[in-house]
C-alpha cells in the first residue's frame, strides 16, 4: 500500500480523520495525499486569477488541518481540484494510483441522522477507489478482526481483494466471512471465490432480506474491528446506492468500514 488519499472538506473533524490516516499509513510506509475540491466558474469579464486565488486559499486551509496533527514523519502532499469531487478523485487516481481512500462518513454534511452525507456518499458510490470509512472520533488501533460480508461469492478479479489482503497480512488479522442468502439469490452466488476463501478459515452462511440485516444479526457475536463489504450494484448497499446519502436508520456500524470495488463486474 503506497498511496493513501484523504479528501478533506470543511468538517471540524477533518484533522481527526487525517490523524487516523497517518496512524494507519505509518504501518505501511505509505504516502498521504490530502485533497480539497472547490468549484470556480470564470465568467466573461471576471478576474483571470480567481481560480488561482481560490486554489491558494484551499491549500492554506489544508495546511491548517495538517498543522493540527502528528505527522509522524510521513510525507503528506497537498492536492486541490477545481470541479466536481468525483472528477477530482478520478483525476488524482489516474495520475498517482490511489491504493486506498480514507474518509469520514458525513464529510461536509452536518445532519446527525445521516451515515453518509452527500459528498462522502458520492465519493463512495461514484468512484472505483477502495475506501475506508472512519467513524467520528475513531482512533486507530491494529486491526485484529475483520468481518467480510457479501451476498454473492462471485468476484471476476482477485485484485479486488488487494486492500483486504494487505491489511490482513500487515496486522495478521483474523478474517471471518459472512455469506448472506437474500431473496432471489442464485446457486452461483453461493460459490465463493477461491481467493476470498483462502483469506479465512471461517465461513458463515445465513438467510436475510438484505446483507446489512445479516451483518446486524452476527455483528455482536463477531465484535470485529473492521467491517469489509463490496461495492456492487446488487450487493451490500443495494437500494442505498440509488441516492448519495445514506441515513443511519438504514445503515450504521460504529467501526471503520472497508469498501472494496467490484463496480466493473
DOTI-534790 format. One record per residue (C-alpha): residue number from 1; residue in three letters; chain; x, y, z. Coordinates in nm, 4 decimals. Each point is the difference from the previous one (the first is absolute). Layout:
# residues N
<pt pos="NUM" code="ALA" unit="A" xx="X" yy="Y" zz="Z"/>
...
//
This chain:
# residues 265
<pt pos="1" code="UNK" unit="A" xx="0.0000" yy="0.0000" zz="0.0000"/>
<pt pos="2" code="UNK" unit="A" xx="0.1832" yy="0.3075" zz="-0.1274"/>
<pt pos="3" code="UNK" unit="A" xx="-0.2403" yy="0.2904" zz="-0.0538"/>
<pt pos="4" code="UNK" unit="A" xx="-0.2835" yy="0.0932" zz="0.2352"/>
<pt pos="5" code="UNK" unit="A" xx="-0.2412" yy="0.2829" zz="-0.0815"/>
<pt pos="6" code="UNK" unit="A" xx="-0.1797" yy="0.2016" zz="0.2674"/>
<pt pos="7" code="UNK" unit="A" xx="-0.2638" yy="0.2339" zz="-0.1482"/>
<pt pos="8" code="UNK" unit="A" xx="-0.0452" yy="0.2904" zz="0.2414"/>
<pt pos="9" code="UNK" unit="A" xx="-0.2921" yy="0.2403" zz="0.0094"/>
<pt pos="10" code="UNK" unit="A" xx="-0.1154" yy="0.2570" zz="0.2519"/>
<pt pos="11" code="UNK" unit="A" xx="-0.0992" yy="-0.2515" zz="0.2676"/>
<pt pos="12" code="UNK" unit="A" xx="0.1465" yy="0.0802" zz="0.3439"/>
<pt pos="13" code="UNK" unit="A" xx="0.0876" yy="-0.3713" zz="0.0245"/>
<pt pos="14" code="UNK" unit="A" xx="0.2330" yy="0.0125" zz="-0.3015"/>
<pt pos="15" code="UNK" unit="A" xx="0.3118" yy="-0.0030" zz="0.2163"/>
<pt pos="16" code="UNK" unit="A" xx="-0.1244" yy="-0.3101" zz="0.1848"/>
<pt pos="17" code="UNK" unit="A" xx="-0.0515" yy="-0.1868" zz="-0.3272"/>
<pt pos="18" code="UNK" unit="A" xx="0.3441" yy="0.1070" zz="-0.1191"/>
<pt pos="19" code="UNK" unit="A" xx="0.1588" yy="-0.1129" zz="0.3280"/>
<pt pos="20" code="UNK" unit="A" xx="-0.1636" yy="-0.3408" zz="-0.0379"/>
<pt pos="21" code="UNK" unit="A" xx="0.1359" yy="-0.0201" zz="-0.3553"/>
<pt pos="22" code="UNK" unit="A" xx="0.3498" yy="0.0925" zz="0.1186"/>
<pt pos="23" code="UNK" unit="A" xx="-0.0057" yy="-0.2599" zz="0.2774"/>
<pt pos="24" code="UNK" unit="A" xx="-0.1225" yy="-0.2584" zz="-0.2525"/>
<pt pos="25" code="UNK" unit="A" xx="0.2528" yy="0.0995" zz="-0.2685"/>
<pt pos="26" code="UNK" unit="A" xx="0.2905" yy="-0.0135" zz="0.2448"/>
<pt pos="27" code="UNK" unit="A" xx="-0.0268" yy="-0.3803" zz="0.0029"/>
<pt pos="28" code="UNK" unit="A" xx="0.0443" yy="-0.0188" zz="-0.3778"/>
<pt pos="29" code="UNK" unit="A" xx="0.2505" yy="0.2776" zz="-0.0714"/>
<pt pos="30" code="UNK" unit="A" xx="-0.2633" yy="0.1508" zz="-0.2298"/>
<pt pos="31" code="UNK" unit="A" xx="-0.0219" yy="0.3553" zz="-0.1296"/>
<pt pos="32" code="UNK" unit="A" xx="-0.3061" yy="0.2064" zz="0.0826"/>
<pt pos="33" code="UNK" unit="A" xx="-0.1670" yy="0.2435" zz="-0.2358"/>
<pt pos="34" code="UNK" unit="A" xx="-0.2487" yy="0.2447" zz="0.1497"/>
<pt pos="35" code="UNK" unit="A" xx="-0.2438" yy="0.1422" zz="-0.2512"/>
<pt pos="36" code="UNK" unit="A" xx="-0.2508" yy="0.2819" zz="-0.0107"/>
<pt pos="37" code="UNK" unit="A" xx="-0.2425" yy="0.0662" zz="-0.2824"/>
<pt pos="38" code="UNK" unit="A" xx="-0.1478" yy="0.3390" zz="-0.0848"/>
<pt pos="39" code="UNK" unit="A" xx="-0.2162" yy="0.1309" zz="-0.2820"/>
<pt pos="40" code="UNK" unit="A" xx="0.0821" yy="0.3239" zz="-0.1779"/>
<pt pos="41" code="UNK" unit="A" xx="-0.1618" yy="0.0867" zz="-0.3333"/>
<pt pos="42" code="UNK" unit="A" xx="0.1665" yy="0.2983" zz="-0.1625"/>
<pt pos="43" code="UNK" unit="A" xx="-0.2539" yy="0.2186" zz="-0.1760"/>
<pt pos="44" code="UNK" unit="A" xx="0.0805" yy="0.2470" zz="-0.2736"/>
<pt pos="45" code="UNK" unit="A" xx="0.1489" yy="0.3119" zz="0.1530"/>
<pt pos="46" code="UNK" unit="A" xx="0.0874" yy="-0.1673" zz="0.3312"/>
<pt pos="47" code="UNK" unit="A" xx="0.3456" yy="0.0133" zz="0.1504"/>
<pt pos="48" code="UNK" unit="A" xx="0.2319" yy="-0.2351" zz="-0.1829"/>
<pt pos="49" code="UNK" unit="A" xx="0.1700" yy="-0.1096" zz="0.3200"/>
<pt pos="50" code="UNK" unit="A" xx="-0.3135" yy="-0.0916" zz="0.1988"/>
<pt pos="51" code="UNK" unit="A" xx="0.0686" yy="-0.3731" zz="-0.0287"/>
<pt pos="52" code="UNK" unit="A" xx="0.3608" yy="0.0540" zz="0.1024"/>
<pt pos="53" code="UNK" unit="A" xx="-0.1083" yy="0.1959" zz="0.3086"/>
<pt pos="54" code="UNK" unit="A" xx="-0.2564" yy="-0.2608" zz="0.1021"/>
<pt pos="55" code="UNK" unit="A" xx="0.2526" yy="-0.2795" zz="-0.0498"/>
<pt pos="56" code="UNK" unit="A" xx="0.2479" yy="0.1873" zz="0.2188"/>
<pt pos="57" code="UNK" unit="A" xx="-0.2626" yy="0.0486" zz="0.2708"/>
<pt pos="58" code="UNK" unit="A" xx="-0.0902" yy="-0.3693" zz="-0.0205"/>
<pt pos="59" code="UNK" unit="A" xx="0.3645" yy="-0.1013" zz="0.0461"/>
<pt pos="60" code="UNK" unit="A" xx="0.0290" yy="0.2280" zz="0.3028"/>
<pt pos="61" code="UNK" unit="A" xx="-0.3032" yy="-0.1687" zz="0.1558"/>
<pt pos="62" code="UNK" unit="A" xx="0.1552" yy="-0.3414" zz="-0.0603"/>
<pt pos="63" code="UNK" unit="A" xx="0.3241" yy="0.1145" zz="0.1624"/>
<pt pos="64" code="UNK" unit="A" xx="-0.1986" yy="0.1108" zz="0.3052"/>
<pt pos="65" code="UNK" unit="A" xx="-0.1479" yy="-0.3489" zz="0.0307"/>
<pt pos="66" code="UNK" unit="A" xx="0.3442" yy="-0.1590" zz="-0.0386"/>
<pt pos="67" code="UNK" unit="A" xx="0.1372" yy="0.2270" zz="0.2733"/>
<pt pos="68" code="UNK" unit="A" xx="-0.2496" yy="-0.1533" zz="0.2443"/>
<pt pos="69" code="UNK" unit="A" xx="0.1284" yy="-0.3566" zz="-0.0342"/>
<pt pos="70" code="UNK" unit="A" xx="0.3080" yy="-0.2012" zz="0.0866"/>
<pt pos="71" code="UNK" unit="A" xx="0.1396" yy="-0.0889" zz="-0.3419"/>
<pt pos="72" code="UNK" unit="A" xx="0.2394" yy="-0.2594" zz="0.1440"/>
<pt pos="73" code="UNK" unit="A" xx="0.2463" yy="0.0953" zz="-0.2699"/>
<pt pos="74" code="UNK" unit="A" xx="-0.2322" yy="-0.1170" zz="-0.2771"/>
<pt pos="75" code="UNK" unit="A" xx="0.0235" yy="0.1798" zz="-0.3329"/>
<pt pos="76" code="UNK" unit="A" xx="-0.3306" yy="0.1878" zz="-0.0382"/>
<pt pos="77" code="UNK" unit="A" xx="-0.0658" yy="0.1661" zz="-0.3340"/>
<pt pos="78" code="UNK" unit="A" xx="-0.2740" yy="0.2500" zz="-0.0844"/>
<pt pos="79" code="UNK" unit="A" xx="-0.2270" yy="-0.0166" zz="-0.3032"/>
<pt pos="80" code="UNK" unit="A" xx="-0.2850" yy="0.2306" zz="-0.1030"/>
<pt pos="81" code="UNK" unit="A" xx="-0.2480" yy="-0.0366" zz="-0.2838"/>
<pt pos="82" code="UNK" unit="A" xx="-0.2379" yy="0.2438" zz="-0.1637"/>
<pt pos="83" code="UNK" unit="A" xx="-0.3176" yy="-0.1843" zz="-0.0924"/>
<pt pos="84" code="UNK" unit="A" xx="-0.2133" yy="-0.2920" zz="0.1101"/>
<pt pos="85" code="UNK" unit="A" xx="0.1240" yy="-0.2170" zz="0.2882"/>
<pt pos="86" code="UNK" unit="A" xx="-0.0402" yy="-0.3228" zz="-0.1968"/>
<pt pos="87" code="UNK" unit="A" xx="0.1927" yy="0.1368" zz="-0.2982"/>
<pt pos="88" code="UNK" unit="A" xx="0.2713" yy="0.1184" zz="0.2389"/>
<pt pos="89" code="UNK" unit="A" xx="0.0342" yy="-0.3399" zz="0.1625"/>
<pt pos="90" code="UNK" unit="A" xx="0.0141" yy="-0.1778" zz="-0.3331"/>
<pt pos="91" code="UNK" unit="A" xx="0.2611" yy="0.2485" zz="-0.1232"/>
<pt pos="92" code="UNK" unit="A" xx="0.2347" yy="-0.0458" zz="0.2954"/>
<pt pos="93" code="UNK" unit="A" xx="-0.0493" yy="-0.3772" zz="-0.0081"/>
<pt pos="94" code="UNK" unit="A" xx="0.0927" yy="-0.0079" zz="-0.3693"/>
<pt pos="95" code="UNK" unit="A" xx="0.3066" yy="0.2142" zz="0.0634"/>
<pt pos="96" code="UNK" unit="A" xx="0.1317" yy="-0.1662" zz="0.3169"/>
<pt pos="97" code="UNK" unit="A" xx="-0.1712" yy="-0.3350" zz="0.0426"/>
<pt pos="98" code="UNK" unit="A" xx="-0.1836" yy="0.0186" zz="0.3320"/>
<pt pos="99" code="UNK" unit="A" xx="0.0046" yy="-0.3226" zz="0.2021"/>
<pt pos="100" code="UNK" unit="A" xx="-0.2473" yy="0.1146" zz="0.2632"/>
<pt pos="101" code="UNK" unit="A" xx="-0.2188" yy="0.3008" zz="0.0764"/>
<pt pos="102" code="UNK" unit="A" xx="-0.0646" yy="0.0760" zz="0.3678"/>
<pt pos="103" code="UNK" unit="A" xx="-0.3056" yy="0.2156" zz="0.0683"/>
<pt pos="104" code="UNK" unit="A" xx="-0.2405" yy="0.0938" zz="0.2768"/>
<pt pos="105" code="UNK" unit="A" xx="-0.3597" yy="-0.1139" zz="-0.0487"/>
<pt pos="106" code="UNK" unit="A" xx="-0.1730" yy="0.3370" zz="-0.0201"/>
<pt pos="107" code="UNK" unit="A" xx="0.2717" yy="0.2204" zz="-0.1476"/>
<pt pos="108" code="UNK" unit="A" xx="-0.1455" yy="0.3522" zz="-0.0242"/>
<pt pos="109" code="UNK" unit="A" xx="-0.3535" yy="-0.1034" zz="0.0950"/>
<pt pos="110" code="UNK" unit="A" xx="-0.1026" yy="0.0859" zz="0.3556"/>
<pt pos="111" code="UNK" unit="A" xx="-0.3282" yy="-0.1913" zz="0.0111"/>
<pt pos="112" code="UNK" unit="A" xx="0.0319" yy="-0.2388" zz="0.2922"/>
<pt pos="113" code="UNK" unit="A" xx="-0.2530" yy="-0.2439" zz="-0.1448"/>
<pt pos="114" code="UNK" unit="A" xx="0.2272" yy="-0.0724" zz="-0.2974"/>
<pt pos="115" code="UNK" unit="A" xx="0.2701" yy="-0.2680" zz="-0.0111"/>
<pt pos="116" code="UNK" unit="A" xx="0.1274" yy="0.1124" zz="-0.3392"/>
<pt pos="117" code="UNK" unit="A" xx="-0.0517" yy="0.3633" zz="-0.0947"/>
<pt pos="118" code="UNK" unit="A" xx="-0.0369" yy="0.1136" zz="-0.3605"/>
<pt pos="119" code="UNK" unit="A" xx="0.3728" yy="0.0606" zz="-0.0561"/>
<pt pos="120" code="UNK" unit="A" xx="0.1302" yy="-0.3121" zz="0.1714"/>
<pt pos="121" code="UNK" unit="A" xx="-0.2771" yy="-0.2020" zz="-0.1653"/>
<pt pos="122" code="UNK" unit="A" xx="0.1090" yy="0.1162" zz="-0.3446"/>
<pt pos="123" code="UNK" unit="A" xx="0.3603" yy="-0.0928" zz="0.0775"/>
<pt pos="124" code="UNK" unit="A" xx="-0.0996" yy="-0.3518" zz="0.1021"/>
<pt pos="125" code="UNK" unit="A" xx="-0.2669" yy="-0.0678" zz="-0.2598"/>
<pt pos="126" code="UNK" unit="A" xx="0.1312" yy="0.1672" zz="-0.3137"/>
<pt pos="127" code="UNK" unit="A" xx="0.3681" yy="-0.1013" zz="-0.0021"/>
<pt pos="128" code="UNK" unit="A" xx="0.1832" yy="-0.3323" zz="-0.0209"/>
<pt pos="129" code="UNK" unit="A" xx="0.2572" yy="0.0923" zz="0.2656"/>
<pt pos="130" code="UNK" unit="A" xx="0.0095" yy="-0.2342" zz="0.3029"/>
<pt pos="131" code="UNK" unit="A" xx="-0.1069" yy="0.1961" zz="0.3056"/>
<pt pos="132" code="UNK" unit="A" xx="0.0226" yy="-0.0191" zz="0.3759"/>
<pt pos="133" code="UNK" unit="A" xx="-0.2852" yy="0.1881" zz="0.1706"/>
<pt pos="134" code="UNK" unit="A" xx="0.1138" yy="0.1089" zz="0.3456"/>
<pt pos="135" code="UNK" unit="A" xx="-0.2660" yy="0.0908" zz="0.2606"/>
<pt pos="136" code="UNK" unit="A" xx="0.0099" yy="0.3316" zz="0.1812"/>
<pt pos="137" code="UNK" unit="A" xx="0.2436" yy="-0.0072" zz="0.2905"/>
<pt pos="138" code="UNK" unit="A" xx="0.1540" yy="-0.3356" zz="-0.0944"/>
<pt pos="139" code="UNK" unit="A" xx="0.3632" yy="-0.0505" zz="0.0977"/>
<pt pos="140" code="UNK" unit="A" xx="0.2142" yy="-0.2420" zz="-0.1940"/>
<pt pos="141" code="UNK" unit="A" xx="0.0831" yy="-0.3321" zz="0.1571"/>
<pt pos="142" code="UNK" unit="A" xx="0.1552" yy="-0.3097" zz="-0.1585"/>
<pt pos="143" code="UNK" unit="A" xx="-0.2663" yy="-0.1842" zz="-0.1969"/>
<pt pos="144" code="UNK" unit="A" xx="-0.0278" yy="-0.3449" zz="0.1528"/>
<pt pos="145" code="UNK" unit="A" xx="-0.3411" yy="-0.1162" zz="-0.1211"/>
<pt pos="146" code="UNK" unit="A" xx="-0.1765" yy="0.0706" zz="-0.3295"/>
<pt pos="147" code="UNK" unit="A" xx="-0.3555" yy="-0.1055" zz="-0.0791"/>
<pt pos="148" code="UNK" unit="A" xx="-0.0417" yy="-0.0269" zz="-0.3778"/>
<pt pos="149" code="UNK" unit="A" xx="-0.3659" yy="-0.0067" zz="-0.1041"/>
<pt pos="150" code="UNK" unit="A" xx="-0.1413" yy="-0.0673" zz="-0.3467"/>
<pt pos="151" code="UNK" unit="A" xx="-0.3066" yy="-0.1252" zz="-0.1789"/>
<pt pos="152" code="UNK" unit="A" xx="0.1894" yy="-0.1613" zz="-0.2860"/>
<pt pos="153" code="UNK" unit="A" xx="0.3312" yy="-0.1832" zz="0.0034"/>
<pt pos="154" code="UNK" unit="A" xx="0.0647" yy="0.0859" zz="-0.3651"/>
<pt pos="155" code="UNK" unit="A" xx="0.3063" yy="0.2179" zz="-0.0670"/>
<pt pos="156" code="UNK" unit="A" xx="0.1207" yy="0.0417" zz="-0.3569"/>
<pt pos="157" code="UNK" unit="A" xx="0.3369" yy="0.1408" zz="0.1048"/>
<pt pos="158" code="UNK" unit="A" xx="0.2012" yy="-0.1204" zz="0.2998"/>
<pt pos="159" code="UNK" unit="A" xx="0.1771" yy="0.3378" zz="0.0093"/>
<pt pos="160" code="UNK" unit="A" xx="-0.3196" yy="0.1435" zz="0.1526"/>
<pt pos="161" code="UNK" unit="A" xx="0.1158" yy="-0.1591" zz="0.3249"/>
<pt pos="162" code="UNK" unit="A" xx="0.3447" yy="0.1674" zz="0.0054"/>
<pt pos="163" code="UNK" unit="A" xx="-0.0785" yy="0.2590" zz="0.2726"/>
<pt pos="164" code="UNK" unit="A" xx="-0.1547" yy="-0.2677" zz="0.2217"/>
<pt pos="165" code="UNK" unit="A" xx="0.2939" yy="-0.2358" zz="-0.0552"/>
<pt pos="166" code="UNK" unit="A" xx="0.2529" yy="0.2763" zz="0.0695"/>
<pt pos="167" code="UNK" unit="A" xx="-0.1703" yy="0.0939" zz="0.3272"/>
<pt pos="168" code="UNK" unit="A" xx="-0.0377" yy="-0.3647" zz="0.1041"/>
<pt pos="169" code="UNK" unit="A" xx="0.3673" yy="-0.0735" zz="-0.0623"/>
<pt pos="170" code="UNK" unit="A" xx="0.1256" yy="0.3133" zz="0.1745"/>
<pt pos="171" code="UNK" unit="A" xx="-0.1996" yy="-0.0438" zz="0.3202"/>
<pt pos="172" code="UNK" unit="A" xx="-0.0358" yy="-0.3785" zz="-0.0151"/>
<pt pos="173" code="UNK" unit="A" xx="-0.3727" yy="0.0589" zz="0.0092"/>
<pt pos="174" code="UNK" unit="A" xx="-0.2580" yy="-0.2733" zz="0.0428"/>
<pt pos="175" code="UNK" unit="A" xx="-0.2482" yy="0.0188" zz="-0.2875"/>
<pt pos="176" code="UNK" unit="A" xx="-0.3461" yy="-0.1511" zz="0.0358"/>
<pt pos="177" code="UNK" unit="A" xx="-0.2315" yy="-0.0313" zz="-0.2993"/>
<pt pos="178" code="UNK" unit="A" xx="-0.3751" yy="0.0524" zz="0.0132"/>
<pt pos="179" code="UNK" unit="A" xx="-0.1983" yy="-0.1083" zz="-0.3059"/>
<pt pos="180" code="UNK" unit="A" xx="-0.3561" yy="0.1284" zz="0.0143"/>
<pt pos="181" code="UNK" unit="A" xx="-0.2551" yy="-0.1847" zz="-0.2109"/>
<pt pos="182" code="UNK" unit="A" xx="-0.2517" yy="0.2635" zz="-0.1060"/>
<pt pos="183" code="UNK" unit="A" xx="-0.3291" yy="-0.0356" zz="-0.1889"/>
<pt pos="184" code="UNK" unit="A" xx="0.0737" yy="-0.0820" zz="-0.3634"/>
<pt pos="185" code="UNK" unit="A" xx="0.3497" yy="-0.1345" zz="0.0594"/>
<pt pos="186" code="UNK" unit="A" xx="0.1434" yy="-0.2429" zz="-0.2556"/>
<pt pos="187" code="UNK" unit="A" xx="0.2018" yy="-0.3164" zz="0.0568"/>
<pt pos="188" code="UNK" unit="A" xx="0.2944" yy="0.1797" zz="-0.1594"/>
<pt pos="189" code="UNK" unit="A" xx="-0.0135" yy="0.2611" zz="0.2783"/>
<pt pos="190" code="UNK" unit="A" xx="0.0709" yy="-0.2760" zz="0.2517"/>
<pt pos="191" code="UNK" unit="A" xx="0.3250" yy="-0.1021" zz="-0.1708"/>
<pt pos="192" code="UNK" unit="A" xx="0.2537" yy="0.2109" zz="0.1851"/>
<pt pos="193" code="UNK" unit="A" xx="0.3037" yy="0.1262" zz="-0.1904"/>
<pt pos="194" code="UNK" unit="A" xx="0.3059" yy="-0.2127" zz="0.0802"/>
<pt pos="195" code="UNK" unit="A" xx="0.2208" yy="0.3004" zz="0.0820"/>
<pt pos="196" code="UNK" unit="A" xx="-0.2648" yy="0.1234" zz="0.2433"/>
<pt pos="197" code="UNK" unit="A" xx="-0.0284" yy="-0.3416" zz="0.1643"/>
<pt pos="198" code="UNK" unit="A" xx="0.3784" yy="-0.0120" zz="0.0393"/>
<pt pos="199" code="UNK" unit="A" xx="-0.0203" yy="0.3043" zz="0.2290"/>
<pt pos="200" code="UNK" unit="A" xx="-0.2053" yy="-0.1735" zz="0.2669"/>
<pt pos="201" code="UNK" unit="A" xx="-0.0560" yy="-0.3255" zz="0.1824"/>
<pt pos="202" code="UNK" unit="A" xx="-0.3502" yy="0.1065" zz="0.0958"/>
<pt pos="203" code="UNK" unit="A" xx="-0.2962" yy="0.0295" zz="-0.2376"/>
<pt pos="204" code="UNK" unit="A" xx="-0.3468" yy="0.0620" zz="0.1416"/>
<pt pos="205" code="UNK" unit="A" xx="-0.3064" yy="-0.0236" zz="-0.2231"/>
<pt pos="206" code="UNK" unit="A" xx="-0.3225" yy="0.1676" zz="0.1064"/>
<pt pos="207" code="UNK" unit="A" xx="-0.3314" yy="0.0996" zz="-0.1570"/>
<pt pos="208" code="UNK" unit="A" xx="-0.1261" yy="0.3581" zz="0.0235"/>
<pt pos="209" code="UNK" unit="A" xx="-0.1935" yy="0.2524" zz="-0.2060"/>
<pt pos="210" code="UNK" unit="A" xx="0.3173" yy="0.2070" zz="-0.0482"/>
<pt pos="211" code="UNK" unit="A" xx="0.3720" yy="-0.0436" zz="0.0592"/>
<pt pos="212" code="UNK" unit="A" xx="-0.0117" yy="0.2818" zz="0.2537"/>
<pt pos="213" code="UNK" unit="A" xx="-0.2605" yy="-0.1836" zz="0.2096"/>
<pt pos="214" code="UNK" unit="A" xx="0.2236" yy="-0.3050" zz="-0.0106"/>
<pt pos="215" code="UNK" unit="A" xx="0.2887" yy="0.2107" zz="0.1290"/>
<pt pos="216" code="UNK" unit="A" xx="-0.2102" yy="0.1385" zz="0.2829"/>
<pt pos="217" code="UNK" unit="A" xx="-0.1034" yy="-0.3525" zz="0.1003"/>
<pt pos="218" code="UNK" unit="A" xx="0.3628" yy="-0.1117" zz="0.0379"/>
<pt pos="219" code="UNK" unit="A" xx="0.1748" yy="0.3272" zz="0.0877"/>
<pt pos="220" code="UNK" unit="A" xx="-0.0255" yy="-0.0276" zz="0.3791"/>
<pt pos="221" code="UNK" unit="A" xx="0.1322" yy="-0.3561" zz="0.0047"/>
<pt pos="222" code="UNK" unit="A" xx="0.2939" yy="0.0797" zz="-0.2266"/>
<pt pos="223" code="UNK" unit="A" xx="0.1152" yy="0.3284" zz="0.1618"/>
<pt pos="224" code="UNK" unit="A" xx="0.2097" yy="0.0940" zz="-0.3076"/>
<pt pos="225" code="UNK" unit="A" xx="0.2419" yy="0.2921" zz="-0.0156"/>
<pt pos="226" code="UNK" unit="A" xx="-0.0916" yy="0.0607" zz="-0.3649"/>
<pt pos="227" code="UNK" unit="A" xx="-0.2967" yy="-0.0926" zz="-0.2184"/>
<pt pos="228" code="UNK" unit="A" xx="0.0932" yy="-0.0752" zz="-0.3620"/>
<pt pos="229" code="UNK" unit="A" xx="-0.2652" yy="0.0200" zz="-0.2738"/>
<pt pos="230" code="UNK" unit="A" xx="-0.0074" yy="0.0094" zz="-0.3785"/>
<pt pos="231" code="UNK" unit="A" xx="-0.1166" yy="0.2910" zz="-0.2134"/>
<pt pos="232" code="UNK" unit="A" xx="-0.2195" yy="-0.1584" zz="-0.2646"/>
<pt pos="233" code="UNK" unit="A" xx="-0.3347" yy="0.0868" zz="-0.1577"/>
<pt pos="234" code="UNK" unit="A" xx="-0.1884" yy="-0.2852" zz="0.1618"/>
<pt pos="235" code="UNK" unit="A" xx="0.2275" yy="-0.0443" zz="0.2980"/>
<pt pos="236" code="UNK" unit="A" xx="0.0268" yy="0.1262" zz="0.3554"/>
<pt pos="237" code="UNK" unit="A" xx="-0.1732" yy="0.3372" zz="-0.0269"/>
<pt pos="238" code="UNK" unit="A" xx="-0.2302" yy="-0.0973" zz="-0.2880"/>
<pt pos="239" code="UNK" unit="A" xx="-0.2857" yy="0.2561" zz="0.0108"/>
<pt pos="240" code="UNK" unit="A" xx="0.2166" yy="0.2301" zz="0.2093"/>
<pt pos="241" code="UNK" unit="A" xx="0.2065" yy="0.0650" zz="-0.3136"/>
<pt pos="242" code="UNK" unit="A" xx="-0.2972" yy="0.1742" zz="-0.1624"/>
<pt pos="243" code="UNK" unit="A" xx="0.0845" yy="0.3263" zz="0.1748"/>
<pt pos="244" code="UNK" unit="A" xx="0.3223" yy="0.1438" zz="0.1330"/>
<pt pos="245" code="UNK" unit="A" xx="-0.1052" yy="0.0395" zz="0.3626"/>
<pt pos="246" code="UNK" unit="A" xx="-0.0558" yy="-0.2964" zz="0.2307"/>
<pt pos="247" code="UNK" unit="A" xx="-0.2059" yy="0.0528" zz="0.3197"/>
<pt pos="248" code="UNK" unit="A" xx="0.1199" yy="-0.1619" zz="0.3228"/>
<pt pos="249" code="UNK" unit="A" xx="-0.3430" yy="-0.1637" zz="0.0201"/>
<pt pos="250" code="UNK" unit="A" xx="0.0931" yy="-0.2049" zz="-0.3096"/>
<pt pos="251" code="UNK" unit="A" xx="0.3653" yy="-0.0654" zz="0.0762"/>
<pt pos="252" code="UNK" unit="A" xx="0.2304" yy="0.0640" zz="0.2927"/>
<pt pos="253" code="UNK" unit="A" xx="0.2882" yy="-0.1787" zz="0.1690"/>
<pt pos="254" code="UNK" unit="A" xx="0.2289" yy="0.1623" zz="0.2594"/>
<pt pos="255" code="UNK" unit="A" xx="0.3204" yy="-0.1333" zz="-0.1578"/>
<pt pos="256" code="UNK" unit="A" xx="0.1978" yy="0.0776" zz="-0.3170"/>
<pt pos="257" code="UNK" unit="A" xx="-0.1486" yy="-0.1438" zz="-0.3199"/>
<pt pos="258" code="UNK" unit="A" xx="0.2290" yy="-0.1172" zz="-0.2804"/>
<pt pos="259" code="UNK" unit="A" xx="-0.1761" yy="0.0281" zz="-0.3368"/>
<pt pos="260" code="UNK" unit="A" xx="0.1521" yy="-0.2016" zz="-0.2844"/>
<pt pos="261" code="UNK" unit="A" xx="-0.1004" yy="0.0813" zz="-0.3551"/>
<pt pos="262" code="UNK" unit="A" xx="-0.1579" yy="-0.2510" zz="-0.2361"/>
<pt pos="263" code="UNK" unit="A" xx="-0.2004" yy="0.2581" zz="-0.1954"/>
<pt pos="264" code="UNK" unit="A" xx="0.1556" yy="-0.1097" zz="-0.3274"/>
<pt pos="265" code="UNK" unit="A" xx="-0.1145" yy="-0.3600" zz="0.0464"/>
//
